Amino acid sequence: MLSIALPKGRLGDKVYKMMTSAGYECPDYADNDRKLIVESADGTMRYLLVKPSDVAVYVEHGVADVGIVGKDILMEDEPDVYELLDLGIGKCRMCVAAPVGYEDDQERTLRVATKYVNVAKKHFMEKNRDIEIIKLNGSIELGPILDLTDVIVDIVETGTTIKENNLEISEAFKDISARLIANKAGFKFKNEAITEMVNRLKEGMEE
Ligand code: PRP
């Protein structure tokens, strides 16, 4: 049996569609979003339905053999896993966004709201820009609106959230999409099943 950690929420629906068209359908998955573990009818697949930011945790620790997770989370947490495939779904961009018309004063420390602390630190360090990070866990756009921070670092998909909150992208610095990842030991011991999954997902992408 292969265990796969899948993200709940916005990305989850797209992932499940992709799994279905690759032949990994699981009726219980679609029926019941309260259950956290479901199995395929033929007993070959076990699905763990977890928070997107926890997918790589389960895979790194081997509780799941494989998982599907956003590149944003892989960049932030740098888990010790194999990244096998770019699935081309959940596409968005990692951005710096600021209030419309904001002008950066390089003399001042830039205050940054984000849940991607490591990504933001690395990005501004490469630019030699002094920053102070304020970590938020959601609704990051509130940072500049309430003058808690000057800018945000966050993922932008449609752009609706920043627009509705009077912010604009000042820099888009990384393309993000969902990735298939594997536990390093699991990849060795369950190589056949995992390789088959990679191939079937790839075929599904080409159709
Ligand atoms: C993400 C992100 C933005 C929003 C961007 O938040 O943090 O707020 O999506 O999407 P858009 O460009 O399509 O508007 P999410 O919905 O994951 O919730 P969160 O604010 O709780 O992190």
Boltz pocket constraint, residues with backbone or C-beta under 6 A from the ligand:
constraints:
  - pocket:
      binder: B
      contacts: [[A, 137], [A, 138], [A, 139], [A, 140], [A, 141], [A, 154], [A, 155], [A, 156], [A, 157], [A, 158], [A, 159], [A, 160], [A, 161], [A, 162]]
      max_distance: 6.0
